[in-house]
């Protein structure tokens, strides 16, 4: 994506942004441009472009209609529509709008080319003045990291590879790294991570990164569900349901990318990242429906369905993260189909036990056009995950309110006095849109980062 930007260009074609609802073509440099735009149907819809000719028939300028509430995506549409060449954004735009335009431009050039060479788009944008280049780059890099990790097939992104990706990032950012795998998970008291992952030839793992920043500020813990492939276990998924289960480590990809953003931006906080990483495979030692497992905190868990494995590994990881006594704990997971039924595939479901944190995340989502939607931790549904033979049932009975009961299950492992938020997300585009091709996708990542950045500065008194 970085190759789509230029530091400078001698003859860059000017892009003339026109804000949706405030289109005024009467001030264009050349009077014939207004007639040309009208004749070519330029109505000012977000993302619409109009190529303006010079007197020799060449390209003189580009009209672009943008909606601040549709950035960065409307600019991604522009990036895909323009012919090869160098371009520069003109006009009096605030720094946020210019930064969002550059981010959209970069995302419009994203392509997953690990296995198949794809021709790069020839349109390049000159960096505009007055924006934080590094912030835009780290946002684009984080989104690209999520997409690349999820898009990589499980054969090349199994537990070993995902753990290595986490360790590589931690090493690059100066974080302390701790890993446990296979039988060592039992010795270190991560029993449910081990149980879920033991059937795979690629051993289960738990990776922890600790980054102290300046050693001051609040302590944030991140947890991400890292199921590198989900067959459903003995409650095996049908073929169609299993087809895109390489994305089931999307929560880990989000948590890892958010950690990268925080460390790269040097936010004033202390960070702990915990990634439980498994493949939910099938073999003679796979765990079974109605098995009773003992979690890290001593809770006994009756397994309702082996295809609800993510909440089991998250339970151990959340317990461990809570033991670190953070000020805030966030977990990310491709957890339930019920959340997708409730909100569709493009809107993540937010569960939170702290109204201030929830409100801040929702506000950030609106500010950066990366929305999440709050769902209730409806306490009376806690009875739905009662078990006759264990402390708690992993899935409950009846199937209703599945996203809520899954969140309530996770809440059981969160210390009572700890602020906690859980994001249940799809992490996958089922359809292509400008800047968002079919495949792995970052959802709620940028709004989480915006919220955490504000939270950290407030807590640190900066």
C-alpha positions as CSV (number, residue, x, y, z in Angstrom):
1,X,0.0,0.0,0.0
2,X,2.9,2.4,0.7
3,X,3.9,2.2,-2.9
4,X,0.8,4.1,-3.8
5,X,2.2,7.3,-2.2
6,X,4.8,9.7,-3.4
7,X,6.8,12.3,-1.4
8,X,6.6,14.7,-4.4
9,X,5.9,14.8,-8.1
10,X,6.8,17.4,-10.7
11,X,3.5,17.3,-12.5
12,X,0.8,15.8,-10.2
13,X,-2.8,16.1,-11.4
14,X,-4.7,18.1,-8.9
15,X,-7.7,16.3,-7.1
16,X,-10.4,18.9,-6.3
17,X,-12.4,17.6,-3.4
18,X,-16.1,18.6,-3.3
19,X,-18.0,18.0,0.0
20,X,-21.3,16.1,-0.4
21,X,-24.1,18.6,0.1
22,X,-21.9,21.5,-0.5
23,X,-21.0,21.0,-4.2
24,X,-20.2,24.3,-5.9
25,X,-18.7,24.1,-9.3
26,X,-19.0,27.8,-10.1
27,X,-15.5,28.5,-8.7
28,X,-13.6,25.9,-10.8
29,X,-10.5,27.3,-12.4
30,X,-11.7,26.8,-16.0
31,X,-15.3,27.8,-16.8
32,X,-15.7,24.9,-19.2
33,X,-15.0,22.4,-16.4
34,X,-18.4,23.1,-14.9
35,X,-20.2,22.4,-18.2
36,X,-18.1,19.3,-18.7
37,X,-18.9,17.9,-15.2
38,X,-22.6,18.5,-15.6
39,X,-22.5,16.9,-19.1
40,X,-20.8,13.9,-17.7
41,X,-23.3,13.4,-14.9
42,X,-21.3,14.6,-11.9
43,X,-24.0,14.8,-9.2
44,X,-21.8,14.9,-6.2
45,X,-22.4,11.5,-4.7
46,X,-19.8,10.3,-2.3
47,X,-16.8,8.7,-4.1
48,X,-17.9,10.0,-7.5
49,X,-15.2,11.3,-9.8
50,X,-15.1,13.4,-12.9
51,X,-11.9,13.7,-15.1
52,X,-11.5,17.2,-16.3
53,X,-9.7,17.7,-19.6
54,X,-7.1,20.3,-20.5
55,X,-7.2,22.2,-23.8
56,X,-5.1,19.5,-25.5
57,X,-7.4,16.6,-24.5
58,X,-5.1,15.5,-21.6
59,X,-6.1,15.2,-18.0
60,X,-6.0,18.5,-16.2
61,X,-7.8,17.8,-12.9
62,X,-10.1,15.4,-11.1
63,X,-13.3,16.4,-9.3
64,X,-14.0,14.2,-6.3
65,X,-17.1,14.1,-4.2
66,X,-16.5,13.1,-0.6
67,X,-18.6,12.7,2.5
68,X,-16.8,13.0,5.8
69,X,-19.0,10.3,7.2
70,X,-18.0,8.0,4.4
71,X,-14.3,8.5,4.7
72,X,-11.9,6.8,4.2
73,X,-13.9,4.5,2.0
74,X,-15.1,7.1,-0.6
75,X,-11.4,7.9,-1.2
76,X,-10.7,4.2,-1.7
77,X,-13.3,4.3,-4.5
78,X,-11.5,7.2,-6.1
79,X,-8.1,5.4,-5.9
80,X,-9.6,2.5,-7.8
81,X,-11.2,4.7,-10.5
82,X,-8.3,6.9,-11.5
83,X,-6.0,6.1,-14.4
84,X,-2.2,5.6,-13.8
85,X,-0.4,8.8,-12.9
86,X,0.5,11.1,-10.1
87,X,-2.1,13.1,-8.1
88,X,-2.3,15.6,-5.3
89,X,-5.1,16.7,-3.1
90,X,-5.8,20.5,-3.3
91,X,-8.2,22.8,-1.5
92,X,-8.7,23.9,2.1
93,X,-9.3,20.7,4.1
94,X,-8.8,20.1,7.8
95,X,-5.9,17.7,8.7
96,X,-8.3,14.9,9.8
97,X,-10.1,14.9,6.4
98,X,-6.8,14.9,4.5
99,X,-5.4,12.0,6.7
100,X,-8.6,10.0,6.1
101,X,-8.3,10.6,2.4
102,X,-4.7,9.3,2.4
103,X,-5.8,6.2,4.5
104,X,-8.6,5.5,2.0
105,X,-6.2,5.9,-0.9
106,X,-3.9,3.3,0.6
107,X,-6.6,0.8,1.5
108,X,-7.9,1.2,-2.1
109,X,-4.6,-0.2,-3.2
110,X,-4.6,-3.2,-0.7
111,X,-4.1,-6.6,-2.3
112,X,-3.4,-10.0,-0.9
113,X,-0.7,-11.3,-3.3
114,X,1.1,-14.0,-1.2
115,X,0.1,-16.8,-3.7
116,X,-0.8,-14.9,-6.8
117,X,0.9,-11.9,-8.3
118,X,-1.5,-9.1,-8.8
119,X,-0.8,-6.0,-10.9
120,X,-0.4,-2.9,-8.8
121,X,-2.7,0.1,-9.6
122,X,-0.8,2.9,-11.3
123,X,-2.4,5.8,-9.6
124,X,-0.1,7.4,-7.0
125,X,-0.9,10.2,-4.5
126,X,1.5,12.8,-3.3
127,X,1.6,13.1,0.5
128,X,-0.4,16.2,1.5
129,X,1.0,18.7,3.9
130,X,-0.2,19.2,7.5
131,X,-1.0,15.6,8.5
132,X,0.7,13.1,10.7
133,X,2.3,10.8,8.1
134,X,3.3,8.2,10.7
135,X,-0.1,7.9,12.2
136,X,-1.7,7.3,8.8
137,X,1.0,4.7,8.0
138,X,0.5,2.8,11.2
139,X,-3.3,2.7,10.7
140,X,-2.9,1.3,7.2
141,X,-0.2,-1.2,8.4
142,X,-2.5,-2.4,11.2
143,X,-5.5,-3.0,8.9
144,X,-3.2,-4.7,6.4
145,X,-1.8,-6.9,9.1
146,X,-5.2,-8.1,10.1
147,X,-6.2,-8.8,6.5
148,X,-3.0,-10.6,5.7
149,X,-3.1,-12.8,8.8
150,X,-6.7,-13.8,8.2
151,X,-6.4,-14.3,4.4
152,X,-3.5,-16.7,4.9
153,X,-4.8,-20.3,4.7
154,X,-4.5,-22.4,7.9
155,X,-1.8,-24.6,6.2
156,X,0.5,-21.5,6.4
157,X,-1.1,-19.8,9.4
158,X,-1.5,-22.6,12.0
159,X,-0.8,-22.2,15.7
160,X,3.0,-22.2,15.1
161,X,2.9,-19.6,12.4
162,X,0.5,-17.3,14.2
163,X,2.6,-17.5,17.4
164,X,5.6,-16.6,15.4
165,X,3.9,-13.6,13.9
166,X,3.0,-12.4,17.4
167,X,6.6,-13.0,18.6
168,X,8.0,-11.2,15.6
169,X,5.9,-8.1,16.3
170,X,6.8,-8.2,20.0
171,X,10.5,-8.5,19.3
172,X,10.3,-5.6,16.8
173,X,8.6,-3.4,19.3
174,X,10.8,-4.3,22.3
175,X,8.1,-6.3,24.2
176,X,8.9,-9.1,26.6
177,X,7.7,-12.4,25.1
178,X,6.5,-15.5,26.9
179,X,5.2,-18.7,25.2
180,X,3.8,-22.0,26.4
181,X,2.8,-24.9,24.1
182,X,1.6,-28.5,24.1
183,X,1.8,-30.3,27.5
184,X,3.5,-27.2,29.0
185,X,0.1,-25.5,28.9
186,X,-1.1,-28.0,31.6
187,X,1.9,-27.4,33.7
188,X,1.2,-23.6,33.5
189,X,-2.5,-24.1,34.2
190,X,-4.1,-23.3,30.9
191,X,-6.1,-26.5,30.8
192,X,-8.9,-25.5,28.4
193,X,-6.5,-24.0,25.8
194,X,-4.7,-27.4,25.9
195,X,-7.9,-29.4,25.7
196,X,-9.3,-27.6,22.7
197,X,-6.1,-27.7,20.8
198,X,-4.7,-31.1,21.7
199,X,-6.2,-33.0,18.7
200,X,-4.2,-31.0,16.2
201,X,-0.8,-32.0,14.9
202,X,0.2,-28.4,15.4
203,X,0.3,-28.0,19.2
204,X,-1.8,-25.4,21.0
205,X,0.0,-22.3,22.3
206,X,-0.4,-19.3,24.5
207,X,1.6,-16.3,23.7
208,X,2.0,-13.3,26.1
209,X,3.6,-10.0,25.1
210,X,4.4,-7.4,27.8
211,X,5.2,-3.8,26.9
212,X,5.8,-1.3,29.6
213,X,6.1,1.8,27.5
214,X,7.5,4.5,29.8
215,X,6.6,2.3,32.9
216,X,3.9,4.7,33.8
217,X,0.3,5.2,32.9
218,X,-2.7,2.8,33.0
219,X,-2.4,-0.9,32.4
220,X,-4.3,-2.3,29.4
221,X,-4.8,-6.0,28.7
222,X,-5.7,-7.4,25.3
223,X,-7.0,-10.9,24.6
224,X,-7.7,-12.4,21.1
225,X,-9.3,-15.6,20.1
226,X,-6.7,-17.5,18.0
227,X,-8.5,-20.5,16.5
228,X,-6.4,-20.9,13.4
229,X,-8.9,-23.3,11.8
230,X,-12.2,-24.5,13.2
231,X,-13.5,-27.8,11.9
232,X,-16.1,-27.8,14.7
233,X,-14.4,-30.6,16.4
234,X,-16.5,-33.8,16.9
235,X,-19.6,-31.6,16.4
236,X,-18.2,-31.1,12.9
237,X,-19.3,-28.2,10.8
238,X,-20.9,-28.8,7.4
239,X,-18.6,-28.2,4.4
240,X,-20.1,-24.8,3.6
241,X,-19.8,-23.7,7.3
242,X,-16.2,-24.8,7.5
243,X,-15.1,-23.1,4.2
244,X,-13.8,-19.8,5.6
245,X,-12.8,-21.0,9.0
246,X,-9.3,-19.8,8.5
247,X,-10.8,-16.5,9.7
248,X,-11.5,-17.9,13.2
249,X,-8.3,-16.4,14.4
250,X,-9.6,-13.0,13.5
251,X,-9.8,-12.0,17.1
252,X,-6.1,-12.7,17.7
253,X,-5.3,-10.8,14.5
254,X,-7.2,-7.8,15.8
255,X,-5.7,-7.9,19.3
256,X,-2.2,-8.3,17.8
257,X,-2.7,-5.4,15.4
258,X,-4.1,-3.2,18.1
259,X,-1.0,-4.0,20.3
260,X,1.2,-3.0,17.3
261,X,-0.6,0.3,17.0
262,X,-0.2,1.0,20.7
263,X,3.4,0.2,20.8
264,X,4.3,2.0,17.6
265,X,2.5,5.1,18.7
266,X,4.2,4.9,22.1
267,X,0.9,5.5,23.9
268,X,1.3,6.3,27.6
269,X,0.2,2.9,29.0
270,X,1.5,-0.5,30.0
271,X,0.3,-3.3,27.8
272,X,-0.2,-7.0,28.2
273,X,-1.3,-9.1,25.2
274,X,-2.5,-12.6,25.7
275,X,-3.2,-14.9,22.7
276,X,-4.6,-18.4,23.1
277,X,-3.8,-20.1,19.8
278,X,-5.2,-23.5,18.7
279,X,-6.6,-25.5,15.8
280,X,-9.9,-27.1,16.6
281,X,-9.2,-30.4,14.9
282,X,-10.6,-34.0,15.0
283,X,-8.6,-37.0,16.2
284,X,-8.8,-39.8,18.7
285,X,-8.0,-37.4,21.6
286,X,-10.4,-34.7,20.6
287,X,-12.6,-33.3,23.4
288,X,-16.2,-34.4,23.4
289,X,-19.7,-32.9,23.9
290,X,-20.7,-33.1,27.6
291,X,-17.1,-33.5,28.8
292,X,-16.6,-31.5,31.9
293,X,-13.4,-29.3,31.9
294,X,-11.8,-27.5,34.7
295,X,-10.8,-23.9,33.8
296,X,-7.7,-22.0,35.0
297,X,-9.7,-20.4,37.8
298,X,-11.1,-23.7,39.0
299,X,-14.6,-23.3,37.3
300,X,-15.9,-26.6,36.0
301,X,-17.4,-26.2,32.5
302,X,-19.7,-28.7,30.8
303,X,-19.1,-28.7,27.1
304,X,-22.3,-28.2,25.2
305,X,-20.9,-28.2,21.7
306,X,-17.3,-28.7,20.6
307,X,-18.0,-26.1,17.9
308,X,-18.2,-23.5,20.7
309,X,-14.5,-23.8,21.4
310,X,-13.5,-20.2,21.2
311,X,-15.1,-19.2,24.5
312,X,-13.2,-22.1,26.2
313,X,-9.8,-20.9,25.3
314,X,-10.8,-17.3,25.9
315,X,-11.9,-18.2,29.4
316,X,-8.4,-19.3,30.4
317,X,-6.8,-16.3,28.7
318,X,-9.2,-13.8,30.2
319,X,-8.6,-15.3,33.7
320,X,-4.8,-15.0,33.1
321,X,-5.1,-11.4,31.8
322,X,-7.2,-10.6,34.9
323,X,-4.5,-11.9,37.2
324,X,-2.2,-9.2,35.8
325,X,-4.6,-6.6,37.4
326,X,-5.0,-4.3,34.4
327,X,-7.1,-1.2,34.5
328,X,-9.0,-2.3,31.4
329,X,-9.4,-5.6,29.6
330,X,-10.5,-5.8,25.9
331,X,-11.1,-9.1,24.1
332,X,-11.7,-9.7,20.4
333,X,-13.3,-12.8,19.0
334,X,-15.1,-14.2,16.0
335,X,-17.3,-15.8,18.6
336,X,-20.9,-16.4,17.5
337,X,-23.1,-16.7,14.5
338,X,-25.8,-15.3,16.7
339,X,-24.1,-11.9,16.6
340,X,-24.1,-12.0,12.9
341,X,-27.9,-12.9,12.8
342,X,-28.6,-9.9,15.1
343,X,-26.4,-7.3,13.5
344,X,-25.3,-8.7,10.1
345,X,-21.8,-9.4,9.0
346,X,-20.5,-5.9,8.9
347,X,-21.3,-4.5,12.3
348,X,-19.4,-5.9,15.4
349,X,-21.3,-6.6,18.6
350,X,-19.9,-4.8,21.7
351,X,-20.5,-6.2,25.2
352,X,-19.2,-4.1,28.1
353,X,-19.5,-4.0,31.9
354,X,-18.5,-0.3,32.0
355,X,-20.8,2.3,30.6
356,X,-18.0,4.9,30.3
357,X,-15.8,2.6,28.2
358,X,-18.8,1.5,26.1
359,X,-19.8,5.1,25.4
360,X,-16.3,6.0,24.6
361,X,-15.9,3.2,22.1
362,X,-19.2,4.0,20.5
363,X,-18.3,7.6,20.2
364,X,-14.9,6.7,18.7
365,X,-16.6,4.5,16.2
366,X,-18.7,7.4,15.0
367,X,-15.8,9.7,14.9
368,X,-13.5,7.5,12.8
369,X,-16.3,5.8,10.8
370,X,-15.6,2.4,12.2
371,X,-18.8,1.6,14.1
372,X,-19.6,-1.0,16.7
373,X,-23.0,-1.7,18.3
374,X,-23.6,-2.3,22.0
375,X,-25.4,-5.4,23.0
376,X,-26.7,-6.1,26.5
377,X,-25.1,-8.3,29.2
378,X,-28.6,-9.3,30.2
379,X,-28.1,-10.8,33.6
380,X,-31.3,-12.8,33.7
381,X,-30.0,-14.9,30.8
382,X,-27.3,-16.2,33.0
383,X,-29.6,-19.0,34.0
384,X,-29.4,-20.2,30.4
385,X,-25.9,-21.3,30.9
386,X,-26.5,-23.1,34.2
387,X,-25.4,-26.8,34.2
388,X,-26.8,-29.7,36.1
389,X,-23.4,-31.3,36.5
390,X,-20.9,-28.4,36.5
391,X,-20.5,-24.8,37.6
392,X,-21.4,-23.5,34.1
393,X,-22.5,-24.8,30.7
394,X,-20.5,-23.6,27.7
395,X,-23.5,-23.0,25.4
396,X,-26.7,-23.6,27.4
397,X,-29.8,-24.9,25.8
398,X,-32.4,-23.5,23.4
399,X,-30.1,-21.4,21.2
400,X,-31.8,-18.1,21.8
401,X,-29.7,-15.1,22.7
402,X,-26.6,-16.9,21.7
403,X,-24.3,-13.8,21.5
404,X,-25.5,-12.7,24.9
405,X,-25.0,-16.0,26.6
406,X,-21.5,-16.4,25.1
407,X,-20.6,-13.0,26.5
408,X,-22.1,-13.9,29.9
409,X,-20.0,-17.0,29.8
410,X,-16.9,-14.9,29.3
411,X,-17.9,-12.4,31.9
412,X,-17.9,-15.3,34.4
413,X,-14.0,-15.3,34.1
414,X,-13.6,-11.5,34.4
415,X,-12.7,-10.2,37.9
416,X,-15.7,-8.3,39.4
417,X,-13.9,-5.0,39.8
418,X,-12.3,-5.0,36.3
419,X,-13.6,-2.9,33.4
420,X,-14.0,-5.2,30.5
421,X,-15.2,-5.1,26.9
422,X,-15.8,-8.0,24.5
423,X,-16.1,-7.5,20.7
424,X,-17.8,-10.2,18.8
425,X,-16.9,-9.7,15.1
426,X,-17.1,-11.3,11.7
427,X,-13.5,-10.3,10.6
428,X,-14.5,-11.1,7.0
429,X,-16.0,-9.3,4.0
430,X,-18.6,-11.4,2.3
431,X,-18.8,-8.8,-0.5
432,X,-16.4,-6.4,-2.1
433,X,-16.7,-2.7,-1.5
434,X,-14.3,0.2,-2.2
435,X,-11.2,-0.5,-0.1
436,X,-12.7,-3.6,1.4
437,X,-12.3,-6.6,-0.9
438,X,-13.8,-10.0,-0.1
439,X,-11.7,-11.7,2.6
440,X,-10.2,-10.8,5.9
441,X,-11.2,-7.5,7.4
442,X,-10.4,-5.3,10.4
443,X,-13.7,-4.4,12.1
444,X,-13.7,-2.2,15.2
445,X,-9.9,-2.0,15.2
446,X,-9.5,1.7,14.4
447,X,-12.3,2.7,16.8
448,X,-10.7,0.6,19.5
449,X,-7.4,2.3,18.9
450,X,-9.0,5.8,19.0
451,X,-10.8,4.9,22.2
452,X,-7.7,3.5,23.9
453,X,-5.6,6.5,22.8
454,X,-8.1,8.9,24.4
455,X,-8.4,6.7,27.5
456,X,-4.6,6.3,28.0
457,X,-4.0,10.1,27.7
458,X,-6.8,10.8,30.1
459,X,-5.6,8.3,32.7
460,X,-2.0,9.4,32.3
461,X,-3.1,13.1,32.7
462,X,-1.8,14.2,29.4
